[in-house]
Amino acid sequence: MIGIDWFLALSALLFCIGIVGVLIRKNAIVIFMCVELMLNAVNLSLISFSSHYGNVDGQILVFFSLAIAAAEAVVGLAIIIAIFRNNLSVDIGKINLLRW
């Protein structure tokens, strides 16, 4: 049986990859995927703690977190598509929505 340490190490690694991706990349779709990777890393840690302590509350929380992440994905992709239609690019450096 694999211990909780390995699951938490994998979760931390996935979360760090997501943070680096958000900070370094300039493509909005890649940034969005890195945010989803960070959410999945947190879900993995919740599942591993839930399994380790034999409590179902963490698994229920992950179920609701996945439902919220699905809704967030729909809204986020709709915003990215709307920005692409106006600017013909999803590069974050070229988007200036808050300027007059």
Secondary structure, DSSP 8 states (H G I E B T S, - for coil): ---HHHHHHHHHHHHHHHHHHHHH--BHHHHHHHHHHHHHHHHHHHHHHHHHHT-SHHHHHHHHHHHHHHHHHHHHHHHHHHHHHHHS--BGGG--TT--
